[in-house]
Amino acid sequence: MVGPMTEVSTLQARVRAALDEHRSLLDVEREVVEPADLDAERRDALWLYAWCYRDRFKRQSRPRPVERPLTFRR
């Protein structure tokens, strides 16, 4: 039996896959979110999921600054 949570999980997986392939948020919205058979509240939640995942993905892919010990000059 396929329930609403299974459908949402599948849609979230599609969102992650698209963003992992460096698709734009607009593409994800057009190809995954808008055609989804969800009520407005769940569709909005899916879009927010995509936005947050993209933001997290962008933060993780940024180069991290090199940590250096603090030195004080006199």
N, C-alpha and C positions, 0 to 999 in steps of 0.2 A: 504494500500500500504506500502510495506516495502522498505525503501530507505537506502542508504549507512549509514546515521547517526543512523538509528535504529539498523542496524547491528553492528556498532561500539559500540553503547551503550550496546547492548547485550553482546558483547565480553568483554567490560570493566567490566560488572557485573560478567561474568565468571572468569575474572582475579581476581577481588576482592574476590569472593567466595573461589577460590582456595588458595589464599594467606591467607585469614582469617582462613582456615583450616590448615595452616602452611605447605602448599606444597612448594617445592623449586621453585626458579625462573626457573631452568632448566626444571622442570616438567611443569610449566605454559607455557614455551616457546614451548615445545614439544606437549602439549595437546591442547593449545588454540591458540597461536600465529602462529606457523608454518602451521597448517591446515586451518587457516582462509582464506577465499576467498577475499583477499585484495591485492592491488598493493603493491609494495615494500615500498613505502613511508609510506603508512598507516600501514603496518605490522611493520615497524620500530617504528612508533609512538606508536603502541600498546605495543611493547616491552618496550619502554621507560616509558610508563604509568605504566606497571607492576613493573618495576625497582623502579620508584619513589614511588609507593604505598607501595611496600615492605619496602623501606627505611623509609617511614613515619610510617608504622606499627611498625617497629623495634624500632624507637625512642619513640613512645608512650608507648611501653610495657616495656621499661627500668624503673627500680626504680628511682624515683627522689631523689636527695640528700635532706637531712633534712635541712631546712633553720633555721639557728640559728643567733641570734643577734651578732654582732661583739663586742668583748670585748677586751679592751686594758690593758695590764699589764704595770706597771711602774717599 
